[in-house]
Amino acid sequence: MKKGFTLLEMIVVVSVITLLFLLSIPNIQKVLNLFEKKGCEAQLKVIDAAILEYKMEFNEIADDTSQLIDAGYITEEQTTCQNNDQIVIVDGQASIE
């Protein structure tokens, strides 16, 4: 008698693995979306802190992120979220455009 797997057993195993993979894809996408959202929220907080620092140093609120960049509080890359949303300053607070 030969040892090994039959074709039917292999098809069942591959089918189960495929089913598990297909069930996990939506969860992976949700986690990636959550990661991008939380990352953008963190960037908003960083820019809000930079706005406060700018106000403390210059005694005025920055109207544009370019003022924060010129003052050296943030970099150009920090004005864009991972999903390519631009961060702007609206009424003295960082906001997504």
Steps between C-alpha positions, in 0.01 A plus 500: 500500500638841400518780755382848402197712436225433251394758248172549686679572828722756332199673340326521839808647669557756224129593509508557877815714474342703218181552700695621804700736283188646338339553839805686633535749210218736616646508851842589366348785299318631809823498699685687226226763480504541877880533490479779243225680694688487832821613329326802351343585838846490656633735232215742574604504867862567406398794283268631774799494738708684241226763469514555876880528493476749215246707698722499807804614305345752260189597703271427203326195360640351182260535207671244279718194539770675297556734796564199724735352243693827464530529880638146513223344709392245239624366169328502162435124528303548823232698316384191309338191653582147386183491291616823324251728680642850549508651848411869515443753776140612550414744779826431681460120496644233274239345273484259209424667169 
